[in-house]
């Protein structure tokens, strides 16, 4: 099973033919800018489409702390996204309290473990919306 750097490398090398479909769901590549290092950081993340946008979840498996990639995009919301062979720039933002119930349901429909992850932590797990930026 693909995971971590190997997942990113295979996804990039095959334009997502290997790595997009994963464990019964779909994965994109999110590249943020490290808030301390300034270096690009790429993570394979489960996603779903919501209208023209893409939705991801900053769950870190229910860890008490949000994943580093989430802290990076809060510091700098300009990100790069790859969905299969489609590579584009996007603006990332946390779903508003009004938006969250709908997009949370969308994401738990594709990865039911998100509900379990939420029970493991006191923090409210953020849902992130990626809005494509035309270049």
Buried (B, 14 or more C-beta within 10 A) or exposed (E): EBEEEEBBBBBBEEBBEBBBEBEEBBBBBBBBBBBEEEEEBBBBBBBBEBEEBBBBBBBBEBBEEBBBBBBBBBEEBEBBBBBBEEEBBBBBBBBEEEBBEEBBEBBBEBBEEBEEBBEBBEBEBBBBBBEBEEE
